[in-house]
């Protein structure tokens, strides 16, 4: 544990030392040129990818978790199939997701290299994270709240969506934030699905594009070492900010659990 923490701190310090001196307004907000690269296309591409992946993955993941925890029996065949699928998806390497996205969305469905294809592929990647996190949050809601709702005459749907889900909301939001962190840091999937167009702002989700993680790879590969370090620092700040939000909401969830158990 101590060695891992020391390695993490050393990595963060290294990125800050290398990246901070190379941050500039031109890099963060300027127009892209070969002499003065910019990460504006990457930031917009990353925003597209987050919106697409969570717009697809979050509703499916939340509904799947609600079904598994609130409506199904644990020994049901369909539940076993769903859980097996979730476990399988969580263990697949990211490059396999990328090859699947390329074969299905880029080639078979003729989307070409696009943010839409990359976003859908990322939605498949974050689905297990959302399903597991939401299911744990739903499971933490005391049964006494459900029983009290039923005693007052509420139906199953009203109890689930008006009582259980609001109580589990901090955990649900935490799961979504963790999924955003996964999307931000992913590169292997996007390398073969979005096209890595670093010098042009994407006009729509159907356009090819890039992301912050891909920009780091591109800058490092083509001699823009300073820009790669600065972009790594930007990505690090975003990921750490998301982790901080996740920890904060985790504390809120713990308070909710202790309150509900009284």
C-alpha positions, 0 to 999 in steps of 0.5 A: 500500500505504501509503495503504491501510494508513493508511486502515485504521488511521484507520478502526480508530482512528475506530471505537475513539474513537467506540465505546469510550465508548458500550460498556455492560453494558446494551448487551452483556448487557441486555434490549432496550428502546426506551430502552436497546437491546441487542445480545443478540438480534444476538449470538445471531442471529449465532451461529445464522448462523455455525453454520448457514452453516458447518454446511452450507458447511464439509462441502460445501466440504471434500469438494468440495476433496478430490474436486478435489485427490485423486480427480479428473483436472484435465482431467475435464469434471466438474472443469471444471464444478465449478471454473467454478461455484466461480469464478462463485459467488465473483464474484457480488455479495452482493445477488444472493445476497440476492435468490436467498435471498429468492426461493428460501427466503423465498418459494418454500420458505415459510420466511419471514424466518428465520435458517435461510434467511439461514444457507443463503444465507450458506453459498452465499457462503462455499462458494468461500472454503472450496473454494479454501482447502482445495484450496490446503492439500491441494495443499501436502501433499507427494506423498512422504507419499501415496506412503509411505502407499501403499507401506505398503499404505494405500488411497486413502481411508485416505491421504486422510482419515488422512494428507493431511487432518490435514496440511492441517488448519491451512489448513482451519481458516484457511479456515473462520475466514476464512469466519466473518469473511465471515459476521460482516460481511455485511449485504446478504444478511441484509437480505432474508432474516432480517427484521431483528428487533432487539428479540427474541431468536430462539427457533429457527433458523426465527425471524426475527432480526438480526445485528451488522452489521444492528444497526449499520444499524438503529441508525444509521438510527433515531437510535441513533448511540452504540449504532451506534458501540459495535456497530461496535466489537464487530464490529471486535474480533471480525473482528480477533480472527478475522484474528489467529487466521488469521495464527497458523494460517497460520504453523503451516501454513508450518512444516508445509510446510517440515517436510514438504518436508525 
